[in-house]
């Protein structure tokens, strides 16, 4: 089972351990609604955030806990809790999110050097916010395996 633990650099350069809360610890599956969802509230501009992109289907903004020099989140405006909840009818939305990530990589200047696009799904997949979102990471060499 995943522990969602890792290390991060503190302000003075020292490593410190942090633990990302599991999705079930933050909002229960039945309690996550568009009214209580932090990403829905950001997309509706109810909470402050500086968008690097906005269109009719999604918004993109910088991750508050960046793991790379470029770490942006691409978030659909419609509340979808996780990737596995998508259906065949959502194919256009998923395509739009991926193509938006491509555009964001170009804007960030990482399209040619390379970038990583990540979707975490569920607790063991590392998802901590119960709203589908894509992580665009770039600006440094990525390692494998990622987690």
Secondary structure, DSSP 8 states (H G I E B T S, - for coil): ----EEEEE-TTS-EEEEE---HHHHS-GGG--TTT-HHHHHHTTSS---EEEE-SSEEEEE-TT-SSSEEEEEEESS----GGG--GGGHHHHHHHHHHHHHHHHHHT-TTT-EEEE---STTTT--SSS-EEEEEESS---SS--
